Amino acid sequence: MSPGPRRLNEPRPARVRAGPGGRPLAVDGRAVEAVRETWLVEDRWWTARPLRRRHWEVVTVCGRDVTVFRDLSDGGGWFAQR
């Protein structure tokens, strides 16, 4: 029996080495070649568990385009999405 539908583009934990201002310098051991974009998401501010994340779209030295984010509400870990 199938475990059910799989969510697309679900965030996965990532190892990120960050520099000043939280800018990613490496993602999962791959150096970041360029930052394409960064943005802040603030949502559910009216609830007991508001969402506040800083997202970075980066290009690694191998040419991979990756979006990483960190939860700023609780100082949680880094996550990646493709």
Summary of the structure (lengths in Angstrom):
residues: 82
radius of gyration: 14.2
end to end distance: 28.1
largest distance: 48.4
contacts: 190
relative contact order: 0.26
helix: 4%
strand: 54%
